[in-house]
Amino acid sequence: MTAYEPRASTGYEPRPVARYEPRPIAPAALAELRATDDAGRPCAPYTEAGAGAPLRCCLRGSEPGERIALVSYAPLRRWAAATGTAPGAYDEQGPVFIHAEECVGPDPERPDYPFSRPGALRTVRRYDARGHIVGGRLLEIPAEAEKGFDAAFDEAFADPEVALVHVRAVEYGCLHFEVRRP
C-alpha cells in the first residue's frame, strides 16, 4: 500500500512515498572516499559538463557546473566492518559518482526511489547477516517505478535471512542504493 503525505506548497495533495528507505552512502564513508577511494586511489574531482550522473551522496542526478568525482566504493565491505561480519568473496567494489565536497544529502521532499527510469534494468541483490549473497532478481523498472521496487523489496524481505538489498545498474554493475530490512 502506498502512503501519502501533504505537500507544504499547495496544501494537501497525494504524493507517493517509498515504502522502503533508499540509503545514500553514509557521510563518514563519503569523507573517506573524498580523500582515497576503496581501491586506494586519490579522489580526482572534476566539473560536470553534462548532467545526470547518479550521485550516491544525495541520490539525485548531477547538474552542469557541479564538482563531482567518480570513485571506487565497496558497500558490502563497509557494512560488514560496521556489523562485525566477513563477506569473504562476496565483497566487491565498483564505480559511483559523489559530490567532490560535502553536500546536504537526499532531499526529504523526494522520498521516492532514485534513478528510476522506466525500462531501465536493475539487479536487486539480497544479502544475509553474514554479508553473503542469498539471491536476487532482475527488475525492469515499470512505468509505476515505486510499485515495481516495492514488490521487489517485499519479495526480498519475505525471506527472513535477508538483511539488506543492493540495487545495482545492470549495464555498469554500480550500486545505485541500498535498502535495509525495515
N, C-alpha and C positions, 0 to 999 in steps of 0.2 A: 504494500500500500504506500502511495506517495504522500508525504507530508506537505503541508502548505503553511506559509507564514506571510505576514503583511510586508509590503514594501513601504518604506518610510516616505518616499517621494510622492506617491499617488494614493495613499490610503490603503485599503485592503484589496489586494489583487492576488489571486493564487499564483504561487511561484513554486515549481517543483524543487524539492530539497533532496539531495542524495541521501539514501538510507545508510550508506557506509561512508566512513571518513577517508577520503583520499589524502594520504600523508605526503607532504613535501620532504625533502632532505632536511634533517634537523639542523638548527643553527650552529651547534658546536661542530658538526661534521662539515658544514659549509665553510666555517672559519678555517678548518684544516685544509680543505680542498682548494681554498683560495691561495694557499701557500704552496702545498705539494699535494698532488692527487694520489689516488690509491695505487697507481702504478709507479709512484716515486718520481714523477716528473713535476717540474715547477709549473705553476699556473701561468698561462700565456694569454692575458686578456686582449680583446680587440673591440673595435667599434662596429656594431652591427650595421651593415649597409642595407640589408633587406628587412624582412620581418617574418615572424612566425616560428623562430627556433623555440622548441618547447623547454621553457625554463623550469627546472625541477626545484628551485628555491621558492618560487611563488606560484607555481602551477598555472602559468599563462604563457602565451606566445610573446616572443621578443618584439620590440619596436625599433624602427630605424634610429640610429644615434645612441642606443644604449650600449654600455660597456658590458660585454659578456665574455664567457670563457667556455671552452669545451674541455672537460676534464674526465679522467677515468674514475669511476665510482664503483665500489664493491659493497652494495647494500646489505647483502646477507652476512658478509664478514663483520660489518659494523653492528648489525643486530645481534649476531652471535656473541661478539665481545661484550655487549651490554647485558646479555642474558646468561652469560657463562656457558654457552654451548660451543660445539665444534662442528661446523657443517662439512668439514673434510673436503671431498672432491666436489661438493655442490657449491662451494664458494666460487663466485665468478665476478668479474668486473667488466664494465662497459662504459661507453661514452655517454655523457649527459651535459647539457648546457645549464649554466648557472650565471647569475649576475656576478660581475667581477668584484663588486663591492657589496656590502651588506644591504639587503633590501627589507621591505616590510613583511614579506611572506605572502601567503594567499589572501585574497580579498574575501572577507567574511560575507560579503554581499553576493558572492558567486559560489555557493556551496555545491555546485554540480561536479560531475566527473570531468577532469581536464582532458584536453586533447582528444575530444570525442567527435571526430569527423565521421559521419555516416558512411559506411562502406569500407572504412579502414579496418585492417586486420590486427588483432592483438592476441597475445597469449596471456592467459590467466593462469599463472603457475602457483601451485599450492605447496606450502612448506609446513612441516610439523615442528614441534617444540625443540627438536634437536637441530633444526635447520636443514633437514633432508627433504628432498622433493617427494611429495606423496600424491602427485597427479597434477592435472592441469587440463586446459582445453583451449581451443581456438575460438575466438569471438570475432565475428564480423559485426562491427558496430551498426546496429539498426538505426532507422530514422528516429526512433524514440530511444536515444542512447541510454538514458538513465534506466529505463526498463530493462534493456539488454544487460547492462552492468549489474543491476540489482539481481537479476535472475542468475547471472554467473557467480556472484558472490554468495547468494542464497545456497546455490548448489555446492560451492566450495565449503562453506561453513556448516553445511548439513553433516559433513564428516567431522566428528569430534576431534580427530587427530590434527586438523588443520589449524595452525596458529596464526599464519599470515599468508597473504597473497601478494604476488608481484604482477603488475600489469606491464607488459613489455610490447614494444613495437615489433611486428614480425619482420619488417624489411630491414631494420638495423639491429634488432636484438636489445636495444637500450631500454632501461627501466623508465616507465612513464610515471608511475606512482605505486605506493604500497598501501594495502588495506590490512589492518589487524583485526583479529577476532573481536567482535563487539562485546 
